[in-house]
């Protein structure tokens, strides 16, 4: 479990950046992919972000200098900076400092997280976050653990806290046939989301295998080799479960 932020970090580890992202938050976004993640999601498309030390060390100053080059695109499109990973809250001091500097520049900030963190750690980072992209990878505890290798509890605690402070959030759920597509699992998640006050939308992301080659290159066993990608009907069925609760979906 991660610990509260106690100091300012002037550098940290990243895998890469994307300068014109369009799916991880509103508008055109500068996306930073950090390394280090305590989860082991079976469908992870960034297994090369698993270990902190597999990233490259960069300073916050370097990142901010790069971000400044794209400020006009971000602002004109209603975009901003998203930090994804890996799990960004694995490096809370570093991520907090990037977001703090972005807010000084008037840039919209989004945190893409699994929510597997110490709540006090998250609180200190959230102070500088405008939008949270919270990945809830399943609702049934056993399925969640099967998918991720960790417990769901910290994610639900964070979700409730975000609702309590009315922090805007998008929920993202990956639909994997024969793994996360059980109707009760999705309906349970929809019921839970319905109790929250801050959710702007739910995104159902169809499972894909674009990261499979990375697993092979890294020598990791990819257990979803035989799993099919979901059909559009399966995706629609999942979306309809959320819609039936009055939840806005994309
Ligand atoms: S939380 Fe994200 S980066 Fe970490 S294992 Fe899961 S999918 Fe991969």
Boltz pocket constraint, residues with backbone or C-beta under 6 A from the ligand:
constraints:
  - pocket:
      binder: B
      contacts: [[A, 37], [A, 38], [A, 39], [A, 40], [A, 41], [A, 43], [A, 44], [A, 45], [A, 46], [A, 47], [A, 49], [A, 85], [A, 86], [A, 87], [A, 114]]
      max_distance: 6.0
